[in-house]
Amino acid sequence: MNYVSGNLILRYLSQQCSDNEARELNSWLEESSQNQQTFNYLKLIWSQLN
């Protein structure tokens, strides 16, 4: 399993990542349901802050 930096997730959620970074994050999301759950949790927090 690959590791994705929290900074990359934050850049993705704030729409400030490059196309390559978005592909990297999407690949990470496809690796496991746990990755998807982690992302969804962080996305929920992000949406409550904005």
LINHU-V793511 format. One record per pair of residues at least 12 apart in sequence whose C-alpha atoms are under 7 Angstrom apart, sorted by the first residue. I is the first residue (numbers start at 1). GAP is how many residues later the second one is. If there is no record, write none. Layout:
[[I/GAP] [I/GAP]]
This chain:
[[2/26] [13/30]]
